[in-house]
């Protein structure tokens, strides 16, 4: 599924990133509790928590890459198609310099 480079697409991806960030915090806390709360740690709970954390990290990175791609596409659409030197020359021709009256 190809996402279009629209403001709504970017808002949606940013919202996803916030959600994944919250999940990462919760799941990191679950890993910490599973590792530290009991002596010895509950290996089954620890494995479950780290598996969830890994999946959420993968989703976060995928969404972050999609955000980056959308931002790049938007940047490309916003940039003028002229080469920078052509832009300067055209600007100079359109705005001829007035001689200064410094005596």
Biopython code that builds the backbone (N, CA, C, O; Angstrom):
import numpy as np
from Bio.PDB.StructureBuilder import StructureBuilder

atoms = [
    (1, "UNK", "N", (0.845, -1.177, 0.000)),
    (1, "UNK", "CA", (0.000, 0.000, 0.000)),
    (1, "UNK", "C", (0.889, 1.240, 0.000)),
    (1, "UNK", "O", (1.699, 1.434, 0.907)),
    (2, "UNK", "N", (0.731, 2.084, -1.034)),
    (2, "UNK", "CA", (1.534, 3.292, -1.147)),
    (2, "UNK", "C", (0.782, 4.451, -0.514)),
    (2, "UNK", "O", (-0.370, 4.722, -0.852)),
    (3, "UNK", "N", (1.444, 5.120, 0.398)),
    (3, "UNK", "CA", (0.833, 6.261, 1.074)),
    (3, "UNK", "C", (1.083, 7.508, 0.235)),
    (3, "UNK", "O", (2.192, 7.706, -0.263)),
    (4, "UNK", "N", (0.076, 8.341, 0.075)),
    (4, "UNK", "CA", (0.287, 9.591, -0.627)),
    (4, "UNK", "C", (0.916, 10.582, 0.335)),
    (4, "UNK", "O", (0.753, 10.486, 1.552)),
    (5, "UNK", "N", (1.630, 11.526, -0.233)),
    (5, "UNK", "CA", (2.315, 12.517, 0.585)),
    (5, "UNK", "C", (1.368, 13.673, 0.883)),
    (5, "UNK", "O", (1.476, 14.740, 0.279)),
    (6, "UNK", "N", (0.452, 13.464, 1.801)),
    (6, "UNK", "CA", (-0.499, 14.504, 2.160)),
    (6, "UNK", "C", (-0.337, 14.828, 3.642)),
    (6, "UNK", "O", (0.208, 14.031, 4.405)),
    (7, "UNK", "N", (-0.812, 16.000, 4.038)),
    (7, "UNK", "CA", (-0.740, 16.347, 5.463)),
    (7, "UNK", "C", (-1.457, 15.330, 6.343)),
    (7, "UNK", "O", (-1.007, 15.044, 7.453)),
    (8, "UNK", "N", (-2.585, 14.775, 5.851)),
    (8, "UNK", "CA", (-3.308, 13.776, 6.638)),
    (8, "UNK", "C", (-2.493, 12.510, 6.822)),
    (8, "UNK", "O", (-2.521, 11.900, 7.891)),
    (9, "UNK", "N", (-1.759, 12.106, 5.772)),
    (9, "UNK", "CA", (-0.911, 10.916, 5.879)),
    (9, "UNK", "C", (0.158, 11.124, 6.946)),
    (9, "UNK", "O", (0.423, 10.237, 7.756)),
    (10, "UNK", "N", (0.762, 12.299, 6.936)),
    (10, "UNK", "CA", (1.809, 12.593, 7.911)),
    (10, "UNK", "C", (1.230, 12.647, 9.321)),
    (10, "UNK", "O", (1.844, 12.138, 10.259)),
    (11, "UNK", "N", (0.065, 13.252, 9.481)),
    (11, "UNK", "CA", (-0.585, 13.301, 10.801)),
    (11, "UNK", "C", (-0.875, 11.896, 11.310)),
    (11, "UNK", "O", (-0.678, 11.593, 12.487)),
    (12, "UNK", "N", (-1.346, 11.045, 10.406)),
    (12, "UNK", "CA", (-1.653, 9.662, 10.780)),
    (12, "UNK", "C", (-0.387, 8.935, 11.236)),
    (12, "UNK", "O", (-0.400, 8.235, 12.248)),
    (13, "UNK", "N", (0.701, 9.103, 10.489)),
    (13, "UNK", "CA", (1.960, 8.431, 10.843)),
    (13, "UNK", "C", (2.505, 8.968, 12.163)),
    (13, "UNK", "O", (3.016, 8.198, 12.977)),
    (14, "UNK", "N", (2.405, 10.268, 12.385)),
    (14, "UNK", "CA", (2.874, 10.842, 13.649)),
    (14, "UNK", "C", (2.060, 10.307, 14.819)),
    (14, "UNK", "O", (2.596, 10.058, 15.899)),
    (15, "UNK", "N", (0.769, 10.135, 14.597)),
    (15, "UNK", "CA", (-0.092, 9.566, 15.630)),
    (15, "UNK", "C", (0.315, 8.119, 15.928)),
    (15, "UNK", "O", (0.345, 7.702, 17.086)),
    (16, "UNK", "N", (0.627, 7.359, 14.874)),
    (16, "UNK", "CA", (1.112, 5.990, 15.062)),
    (16, "UNK", "C", (2.407, 5.974, 15.867)),
    (16, "UNK", "O", (2.580, 5.141, 16.756)),
    (17, "UNK", "N", (3.311, 6.894, 15.556)),
    (17, "UNK", "CA", (4.586, 6.954, 16.283)),
    (17, "UNK", "C", (4.361, 7.212, 17.763)),
    (17, "UNK", "O", (5.019, 6.604, 18.607)),
    (18, "UNK", "N", (3.430, 8.116, 18.088)),
    (18, "UNK", "CA", (3.132, 8.387, 19.500)),
    (18, "UNK", "C", (2.597, 7.137, 20.190)),
    (18, "UNK", "O", (2.972, 6.834, 21.323)),
    (19, "UNK", "N", (1.724, 6.420, 19.504)),
    (19, "UNK", "CA", (1.172, 5.190, 20.059)),
    (19, "UNK", "C", (2.282, 4.166, 20.304)),
    (19, "UNK", "O", (2.351, 3.562, 21.374)),
    (20, "UNK", "N", (3.149, 3.975, 19.306)),
    (20, "UNK", "CA", (4.252, 3.023, 19.467)),
    (20, "UNK", "C", (5.203, 3.450, 20.582)),
    (20, "UNK", "O", (5.735, 2.607, 21.304)),
    (21, "UNK", "N", (5.413, 4.739, 20.722)),
    (21, "UNK", "CA", (6.280, 5.237, 21.795)),
    (21, "UNK", "C", (5.689, 4.878, 23.156)),
    (21, "UNK", "O", (6.407, 4.429, 24.049)),
    (22, "UNK", "N", (4.379, 5.075, 23.314)),
    (22, "UNK", "CA", (3.711, 4.702, 24.570)),
    (22, "UNK", "C", (3.823, 3.204, 24.826)),
    (22, "UNK", "O", (4.109, 2.772, 25.943)),
    (23, "UNK", "N", (3.591, 2.408, 23.763)),
    (23, "UNK", "CA", (3.706, 0.955, 23.908)),
    (23, "UNK", "C", (5.124, 0.543, 24.288)),
    (23, "UNK", "O", (5.316, -0.339, 25.125)),
    (24, "UNK", "N", (6.112, 1.180, 23.673)),
    (24, "UNK", "CA", (7.515, 0.858, 23.992)),
    (24, "UNK", "C", (7.810, 1.119, 25.464)),
    (24, "UNK", "O", (8.483, 0.323, 26.118)),
    (25, "UNK", "N", (7.307, 2.233, 25.981)),
    (25, "UNK", "CA", (7.525, 2.554, 27.394)),
    (25, "UNK", "C", (6.865, 1.508, 28.297)),
    (25, "UNK", "O", (7.477, 1.040, 29.258)),
    (26, "UNK", "N", (5.626, 1.148, 27.989)),
    (26, "UNK", "CA", (4.911, 0.148, 28.790)),
    (26, "UNK", "C", (5.618, -1.209, 28.729)),
    (26, "UNK", "O", (5.789, -1.883, 29.745)),
    (27, "UNK", "N", (6.023, -1.591, 27.522)),
    (27, "UNK", "CA", (6.640, -2.906, 27.363)),
    (27, "UNK", "C", (8.045, -2.955, 27.972)),
    (27, "UNK", "O", (8.451, -3.990, 28.499)),
    (28, "UNK", "N", (8.775, -1.866, 27.907)),
    (28, "UNK", "CA", (10.084, -1.823, 28.572)),
    (28, "UNK", "C", (9.896, -1.969, 30.082)),
    (28, "UNK", "O", (10.684, -2.635, 30.752)),
    (29, "UNK", "N", (8.845, -1.342, 30.607)),
    (29, "UNK", "CA", (8.538, -1.474, 32.038)),
    (29, "UNK", "C", (8.197, -2.927, 32.380)),
    (29, "UNK", "O", (8.605, -3.442, 33.422)),
    (30, "UNK", "N", (7.434, -3.587, 31.481)),
    (30, "UNK", "CA", (7.093, -4.999, 31.709)),
    (30, "UNK", "C", (8.351, -5.873, 31.739)),
    (30, "UNK", "O", (8.458, -6.782, 32.562)),
    (31, "UNK", "N", (9.290, -5.598, 30.851)),
    (31, "UNK", "CA", (10.546, -6.363, 30.820)),
    (31, "UNK", "C", (11.303, -6.147, 32.122)),
    (31, "UNK", "O", (11.796, -7.093, 32.735)),
    (32, "UNK", "N", (11.387, -4.891, 32.531)),
    (32, "UNK", "CA", (12.098, -4.568, 33.773)),
    (32, "UNK", "C", (11.469, -5.274, 34.963)),
    (32, "UNK", "O", (12.173, -5.855, 35.789)),
    (33, "UNK", "N", (10.139, -5.223, 35.052)),
    (33, "UNK", "CA", (9.461, -5.888, 36.165)),
    (33, "UNK", "C", (9.656, -7.396, 36.120)),
    (33, "UNK", "O", (9.884, -8.025, 37.153)),
    (34, "UNK", "N", (9.568, -7.979, 34.928)),
    (34, "UNK", "CA", (9.739, -9.424, 34.797)),
    (34, "UNK", "C", (11.148, -9.856, 35.182)),
    (34, "UNK", "O", (11.342, -10.954, 35.703)),
    (35, "UNK", "N", (12.121, -9.009, 34.930)),
    (35, "UNK", "CA", (13.512, -9.347, 35.214)),
    (35, "UNK", "C", (13.896, -9.082, 36.669)),
    (35, "UNK", "O", (14.749, -9.775, 37.224)),
    (36, "UNK", "N", (13.266, -8.081, 37.285)),
    (36, "UNK", "CA", (13.727, -7.651, 38.612)),
    (36, "UNK", "C", (12.800, -8.001, 39.773)),
    (36, "UNK", "O", (13.248, -8.068, 40.918)),
    (37, "UNK", "N", (11.536, -8.221, 39.500)),
    (37, "UNK", "CA", (10.567, -8.365, 40.578)),
    (37, "UNK", "C", (10.727, -9.680, 41.353)),
    (37, "UNK", "O", (10.586, -9.710, 42.575)),
    (38, "UNK", "N", (11.016, -10.739, 40.643)),
    (38, "UNK", "CA", (11.135, -12.033, 41.308)),
    (38, "UNK", "C", (12.578, -12.518, 41.252)),
    (38, "UNK", "O", (13.340, -12.173, 40.348)),
    (39, "UNK", "N", (12.923, -13.318, 42.233)),
    (39, "UNK", "CA", (14.251, -13.901, 42.239)),
    (39, "UNK", "C", (14.108, -15.409, 42.328)),
    (39, "UNK", "O", (13.719, -15.884, 43.395)),
    (40, "UNK", "N", (14.374, -16.169, 41.351)),
    (40, "UNK", "CA", (14.863, -15.823, 40.011)),
    (40, "UNK", "C", (13.738, -15.238, 39.149)),
    (40, "UNK", "O", (12.560, -15.404, 39.463)),
    (41, "UNK", "N", (14.111, -14.551, 38.059)),
    (41, "UNK", "CA", (13.110, -13.939, 37.179)),
    (41, "UNK", "C", (12.188, -14.993, 36.547)),
    (41, "UNK", "O", (12.588, -16.137, 36.328)),
    (42, "UNK", "N", (10.967, -14.586, 36.267)),
    (42, "UNK", "CA", (10.005, -15.442, 35.582)),
    (42, "UNK", "C", (10.363, -15.431, 34.098)),
    (42, "UNK", "O", (10.026, -14.499, 33.368)),
    (43, "UNK", "N", (11.053, -16.486, 33.669)),
    (43, "UNK", "CA", (11.584, -16.550, 32.308)),
    (43, "UNK", "C", (10.465, -16.512, 31.271)),
    (43, "UNK", "O", (10.617, -15.892, 30.218)),
    (44, "UNK", "N", (9.355, -17.163, 31.557)),
    (44, "UNK", "CA", (8.241, -17.183, 30.606)),
    (44, "UNK", "C", (7.678, -15.774, 30.387)),
    (44, "UNK", "O", (7.445, -15.360, 29.251)),
    (45, "UNK", "N", (7.464, -15.051, 31.480)),
    (45, "UNK", "CA", (6.978, -13.668, 31.365)),
    (45, "UNK", "C", (8.011, -12.775, 30.689)),
    (45, "UNK", "O", (7.660, -11.895, 29.904)),
    (46, "UNK", "N", (9.270, -13.003, 30.992)),
    (46, "UNK", "CA", (10.345, -12.226, 30.397)),
    (46, "UNK", "C", (10.407, -12.450, 28.880)),
    (46, "UNK", "O", (10.556, -11.498, 28.113)),
    (47, "UNK", "N", (10.294, -13.702, 28.461)),
    (47, "UNK", "CA", (10.291, -14.010, 27.024)),
    (47, "UNK", "C", (9.099, -13.368, 26.323)),
    (47, "UNK", "O", (9.241, -12.809, 25.235)),
    (48, "UNK", "N", (7.930, -13.449, 26.943)),
    (48, "UNK", "CA", (6.725, -12.840, 26.360)),
    (48, "UNK", "C", (6.899, -11.328, 26.228)),
    (48, "UNK", "O", (6.585, -10.743, 25.191)),
    (49, "UNK", "N", (7.399, -10.712, 27.284)),
    (49, "UNK", "CA", (7.579, -9.258, 27.277)),
    (49, "UNK", "C", (8.609, -8.820, 26.238)),
    (49, "UNK", "O", (8.404, -7.818, 25.553)),
    (50, "UNK", "N", (9.708, -9.553, 26.113)),
    (50, "UNK", "CA", (10.737, -9.167, 25.138)),
    (50, "UNK", "C", (10.277, -9.419, 23.705)),
    (50, "UNK", "O", (10.666, -8.690, 22.793)),
    (51, "UNK", "N", (9.458, -10.441, 23.502)),
    (51, "UNK", "CA", (8.904, -10.696, 22.166)),
    (51, "UNK", "C", (7.986, -9.551, 21.745)),
    (51, "UNK", "O", (8.058, -9.076, 20.612)),
    (52, "UNK", "N", (7.118, -9.108, 22.667)),
    (52, "UNK", "CA", (6.248, -7.967, 22.382)),
    (52, "UNK", "C", (7.062, -6.696, 22.126)),
    (52, "UNK", "O", (6.763, -5.929, 21.211)),
    (53, "UNK", "N", (8.074, -6.492, 22.931)),
    (53, "UNK", "CA", (8.929, -5.313, 22.788)),
    (53, "UNK", "C", (9.627, -5.311, 21.428)),
    (53, "UNK", "O", (9.715, -4.276, 20.769)),
    (54, "UNK", "N", (10.110, -6.450, 21.024)),
    (54, "UNK", "CA", (10.789, -6.563, 19.729)),
    (54, "UNK", "C", (9.840, -6.253, 18.575)),
    (54, "UNK", "O", (10.206, -5.537, 17.643)),
    (55, "UNK", "N", (8.632, -6.788, 18.636)),
    (55, "UNK", "CA", (7.642, -6.545, 17.577)),
    (55, "UNK", "C", (7.263, -5.060, 17.518)),
    (55, "UNK", "O", (7.115, -4.494, 16.435)),
    (56, "UNK", "N", (7.109, -4.443, 18.680)),
    (56, "UNK", "CA", (6.768, -3.024, 18.724)),
    (56, "UNK", "C", (7.912, -2.170, 18.186)),
    (56, "UNK", "O", (7.671, -1.184, 17.490)),
    (57, "UNK", "N", (9.147, -2.536, 18.500)),
    (57, "UNK", "CA", (10.315, -1.821, 17.955)),
    (57, "UNK", "C", (10.315, -1.896, 16.433)),
    (57, "UNK", "O", (10.553, -0.897, 15.755)),
    (58, "UNK", "N", (10.047, -3.092, 15.897)),
    (58, "UNK", "CA", (10.013, -3.254, 14.442)),
    (58, "UNK", "C", (8.931, -2.374, 13.814)),
    (58, "UNK", "O", (9.164, -1.733, 12.788)),
    (59, "UNK", "N", (7.757, -2.345, 14.428)),
    (59, "UNK", "CA", (6.659, -1.511, 13.918)),
    (59, "UNK", "C", (6.994, -0.031, 14.016)),
    (59, "UNK", "O", (6.688, 0.741, 13.107)),
    (60, "UNK", "N", (7.624, 0.365, 15.120)),
    (60, "UNK", "CA", (8.022, 1.758, 15.305)),
    (60, "UNK", "C", (8.999, 2.180, 14.212)),
    (60, "UNK", "O", (8.848, 3.247, 13.617)),
    (61, "UNK", "N", (9.994, 1.346, 13.950)),
    (61, "UNK", "CA", (10.995, 1.666, 12.927)),
    (61, "UNK", "C", (10.363, 1.729, 11.544)),
    (61, "UNK", "O", (10.685, 2.617, 10.755)),
    (62, "UNK", "N", (9.468, 0.797, 11.243)),
    (62, "UNK", "CA", (8.778, 0.794, 9.953)),
    (62, "UNK", "C", (7.964, 2.081, 9.770)),
    (62, "UNK", "O", (7.977, 2.684, 8.697)),
    (63, "UNK", "N", (7.266, 2.488, 10.813)),
    (63, "UNK", "CA", (6.460, 3.708, 10.752)),
    (63, "UNK", "C", (7.347, 4.942, 10.661)),
    (63, "UNK", "O", (7.016, 5.890, 9.949)),
    (64, "UNK", "N", (8.461, 4.941, 11.370)),
    (64, "UNK", "CA", (9.400, 6.058, 11.301)),
    (64, "UNK", "C", (9.972, 6.193, 9.891)),
    (64, "UNK", "O", (10.118, 7.305, 9.385)),
    (65, "UNK", "N", (10.296, 5.070, 9.257)),
    (65, "UNK", "CA", (10.790, 5.099, 7.876)),
    (65, "UNK", "C", (9.721, 5.629, 6.921)),
    (65, "UNK", "O", (10.033, 6.383, 6.000)),
    (66, "UNK", "N", (8.462, 5.240, 7.134)),
    (66, "UNK", "CA", (7.363, 5.738, 6.306)),
    (66, "UNK", "C", (7.204, 7.248, 6.487)),
    (66, "UNK", "O", (6.957, 7.971, 5.521)),
    (67, "UNK", "N", (7.345, 7.715, 7.712)),
    (67, "UNK", "CA", (7.282, 9.154, 8.004)),
    (67, "UNK", "C", (8.393, 9.897, 7.269)),
    (67, "UNK", "O", (8.166, 10.947, 6.668)),
    (68, "UNK", "N", (9.574, 9.345, 7.328)),
    (68, "UNK", "CA", (10.721, 9.948, 6.667)),
    (68, "UNK", "C", (10.499, 10.015, 5.160)),
    (68, "UNK", "O", (10.815, 11.020, 4.524)),
    (69, "UNK", "N", (9.956, 8.944, 4.595)),
    (69, "UNK", "CA", (9.673, 8.915, 3.152)),
    (69, "UNK", "C", (8.632, 9.970, 2.787)),
    (69, "UNK", "O", (8.792, 10.685, 1.798)),
    (70, "UNK", "N", (7.569, 10.070, 3.579)),
    (70, "UNK", "CA", (6.535, 11.078, 3.326)),
    (70, "UNK", "C", (7.116, 12.486, 3.409)),
    (70, "UNK", "O", (6.807, 13.338, 2.575)),
    (71, "UNK", "N", (7.952, 12.730, 4.409)),
    (71, "UNK", "CA", (8.567, 14.048, 4.567)),
    (71, "UNK", "C", (9.469, 14.363, 3.375)),
    (71, "UNK", "O", (9.481, 15.493, 2.886)),
    (72, "UNK", "N", (10.219, 13.374, 2.910)),
    (72, "UNK", "CA", (11.104, 13.566, 1.761)),
    (72, "UNK", "C", (10.279, 13.879, 0.504)),
    (72, "UNK", "O", (10.625, 14.781, -0.260)),
    (73, "UNK", "N", (9.185, 13.129, 0.294)),
    (73, "UNK", "CA", (8.319, 13.377, -0.860)),
    (73, "UNK", "C", (7.733, 14.782, -0.798)),
    (73, "UNK", "O", (7.678, 15.478, -1.812)),
    (74, "UNK", "N", (7.296, 15.200, 0.383)),
    (74, "UNK", "CA", (6.733, 16.540, 0.536)),
    (74, "UNK", "C", (7.791, 17.601, 0.262)),
    (74, "UNK", "O", (7.509, 18.611, -0.382)),
    (75, "UNK", "N", (9.006, 17.375, 0.748)),
    (75, "UNK", "CA", (10.110, 18.311, 0.526)),
    (75, "UNK", "C", (10.399, 18.434, -0.967)),
    (75, "UNK", "O", (10.619, 19.536, -1.469)),
    (76, "UNK", "N", (10.399, 17.299, -1.681)),
    (76, "UNK", "CA", (10.658, 17.311, -3.120)),
    (76, "UNK", "C", (9.575, 18.083, -3.866)),
    (76, "UNK", "O", (9.875, 18.791, -4.827)),
    (77, "UNK", "N", (8.320, 17.956, -3.434)),
    (77, "UNK", "CA", (7.225, 18.679, -4.094)),
    (77, "UNK", "C", (7.305, 20.174, -3.821)),
    (77, "UNK", "O", (6.906, 20.984, -4.657)),
    (78, "UNK", "N", (7.817, 20.537, -2.660)),
    (78, "UNK", "CA", (7.899, 21.945, -2.289)),
    (78, "UNK", "C", (9.091, 22.660, -2.907)),
    (78, "UNK", "O", (9.100, 23.888, -2.989)),
    (79, "UNK", "N", (10.099, 21.909, -3.343)),
    (79, "UNK", "CA", (11.313, 22.510, -3.897)),
    (79, "UNK", "C", (11.065, 22.975, -5.327)),
    (79, "UNK", "O", (10.374, 22.293, -6.084)),
    (80, "UNK", "N", (11.620, 24.128, -5.708)),
    (80, "UNK", "CA", (11.512, 24.554, -7.111)),
    (80, "UNK", "C", (12.322, 23.608, -7.994)),
    (80, "UNK", "O", (13.330, 23.049, -7.561)),
    (81, "UNK", "N", (11.878, 23.438, -9.210)),
    (81, "UNK", "CA", (12.537, 22.498, -10.113)),
    (81, "UNK", "C", (13.775, 23.096, -10.770)),
    (81, "UNK", "O", (14.497, 22.388, -11.472)),
    (82, "UNK", "N", (14.030, 24.360, -10.562)),
    (82, "UNK", "CA", (15.198, 24.998, -11.164)),
    (82, "UNK", "C", (16.479, 24.618, -10.439)),
    (82, "UNK", "O", (16.479, 24.355, -9.236)),
    (83, "UNK", "N", (17.555, 24.594, -11.188)),
    (83, "UNK", "CA", (18.881, 24.425, -10.598)),
    (83, "UNK", "C", (19.173, 25.701, -9.829)),
    (83, "UNK", "O", (18.769, 26.773, -10.280)),
    (84, "UNK", "N", (19.854, 25.642, -8.693)),
    (84, "UNK", "CA", (20.076, 26.853, -7.885)),
    (84, "UNK", "C", (20.687, 28.006, -8.672)),
    (84, "UNK", "O", (20.276, 29.149, -8.475)),
    (85, "UNK", "N", (21.647, 27.756, -9.549)),
    (85, "UNK", "CA", (22.273, 28.849, -10.295)),
    (85, "UNK", "C", (21.291, 29.471, -11.270)),
    (85, "UNK", "O", (21.336, 30.681, -11.492)),
    (86, "UNK", "N", (20.393, 28.671, -11.868)),
    (86, "UNK", "CA", (19.378, 29.211, -12.757)),
    (86, "UNK", "C", (18.432, 30.115, -11.982)),
    (86, "UNK", "O", (18.007, 31.155, -12.485)),
    (87, "UNK", "N", (18.111, 29.727, -10.790)),
    (87, "UNK", "CA", (17.214, 30.506, -9.948)),
    (87, "UNK", "C", (17.832, 31.868, -9.619)),
    (87, "UNK", "O", (17.139, 32.885, -9.642)),
    (88, "UNK", "N", (19.116, 31.888, -9.318)),
    (88, "UNK", "CA", (19.817, 33.137, -8.998)),
    (88, "UNK", "C", (19.851, 34.044, -10.213)),
    (88, "UNK", "O", (19.604, 35.244, -10.096)),
    (89, "UNK", "N", (20.155, 33.486, -11.382)),
    (89, "UNK", "CA", (20.224, 34.277, -12.617)),
    (89, "UNK", "C", (18.856, 34.862, -12.936)),
    (89, "UNK", "O", (18.748, 36.045, -13.260)),
    (90, "UNK", "N", (17.811, 34.043, -12.846)),
    (90, "UNK", "CA", (16.465, 34.530, -13.137)),
    (90, "UNK", "C", (16.086, 35.632, -12.156)),
    (90, "UNK", "O", (15.480, 36.625, -12.557)),
    (91, "UNK", "N", (16.428, 35.479, -10.886)),
    (91, "UNK", "CA", (16.117, 36.489, -9.869)),
    (91, "UNK", "C", (16.848, 37.790, -10.197)),
    (91, "UNK", "O", (16.265, 38.869, -10.088)),
    (92, "UNK", "N", (18.113, 37.701, -10.596)),
    (92, "UNK", "CA", (18.892, 38.892, -10.910)),
    (92, "UNK", "C", (18.308, 39.629, -12.115)),
    (92, "UNK", "O", (18.276, 40.859, -12.130)),
    (93, "UNK", "N", (17.851, 38.891, -13.116)),
    (93, "UNK", "CA", (17.263, 39.521, -14.305)),
    (93, "UNK", "C", (15.945, 40.205, -13.954)),
    (93, "UNK", "O", (15.650, 41.283, -14.470)),
    (94, "UNK", "N", (15.160, 39.593, -13.092)),
    (94, "UNK", "CA", (13.859, 40.148, -12.726)),
    (94, "UNK", "C", (13.967, 41.315, -11.753)),
    (94, "UNK", "O", (13.054, 42.138, -11.675)),
    (95, "UNK", "N", (15.048, 41.398, -11.025)),
    (95, "UNK", "CA", (15.235, 42.469, -10.033)),
    (95, "UNK", "C", (16.565, 43.165, -10.306)),
    (95, "UNK", "O", (17.539, 43.000, -9.572)),
    (96, "UNK", "N", (16.578, 43.956, -11.396)),
    (96, "UNK", "CA", (17.825, 44.628, -11.761)),
    (96, "UNK", "C", (18.257, 45.547, -10.623)),
    (96, "UNK", "O", (17.453, 46.258, -10.019)),
    (97, "UNK", "N", (19.542, 45.502, -10.361)),
    (97, "UNK", "CA", (20.080, 46.316, -9.282)),
    (97, "UNK", "C", (20.057, 47.789, -9.661)),
    (97, "UNK", "O", (20.427, 48.158, -10.775)),
    (98, "UNK", "N", (19.631, 48.604, -8.752)),
    (98, "UNK", "CA", (19.609, 50.047, -8.941)),
    (98, "UNK", "C", (20.953, 50.605, -8.486)),
    (98, "UNK", "O", (21.443, 50.228, -7.421)),
    (99, "UNK", "N", (21.556, 51.491, -9.268)),
    (99, "UNK", "CA", (22.830, 52.054, -8.823)),
    (99, "UNK", "C", (22.630, 52.861, -7.540)),
    (99, "UNK", "O", (21.624, 53.547, -7.363)),
    (100, "UNK", "N", (23.594, 52.760, -6.679)),
    (100, "UNK", "CA", (23.483, 53.485, -5.413)),
    (100, "UNK", "C", (23.955, 54.909, -5.609)),
    (100, "UNK", "O", (24.835, 55.173, -6.428)),
    (101, "UNK", "N", (23.380, 55.809, -4.871)),
    (101, "UNK", "CA", (23.727, 57.226, -4.949)),
    (101, "UNK", "C", (24.628, 57.597, -3.773)),
    (101, "UNK", "O", (24.293, 58.471, -2.973)),
    (102, "UNK", "N", (25.752, 56.937, -3.681)),
    (102, "UNK", "CA", (26.635, 57.249, -2.566)),
    (102, "UNK", "C", (27.722, 58.188, -3.072)),
    (102, "UNK", "O", (28.541, 57.802, -3.906)),
    (103, "UNK", "N", (27.730, 59.399, -2.578)),
    (103, "UNK", "CA", (28.744, 60.385, -2.935)),
    (103, "UNK", "C", (29.449, 60.921, -1.759)),
    (103, "UNK", "O", (30.334, 61.765, -1.902)),
]
sb = StructureBuilder()
sb.init_structure("model")
sb.init_model(0)
sb.init_chain("A")
sb.init_seg("    ")
for serial, (resi, resn, name, xyz) in enumerate(atoms, 1):
    if name == "N":
        sb.init_residue(resn, " ", resi, " ")
    sb.init_atom(name, np.array(xyz, "f"), 0.0, 1.0, " ", f" {name:<3s}", serial, name[0])
structure = sb.get_structure()
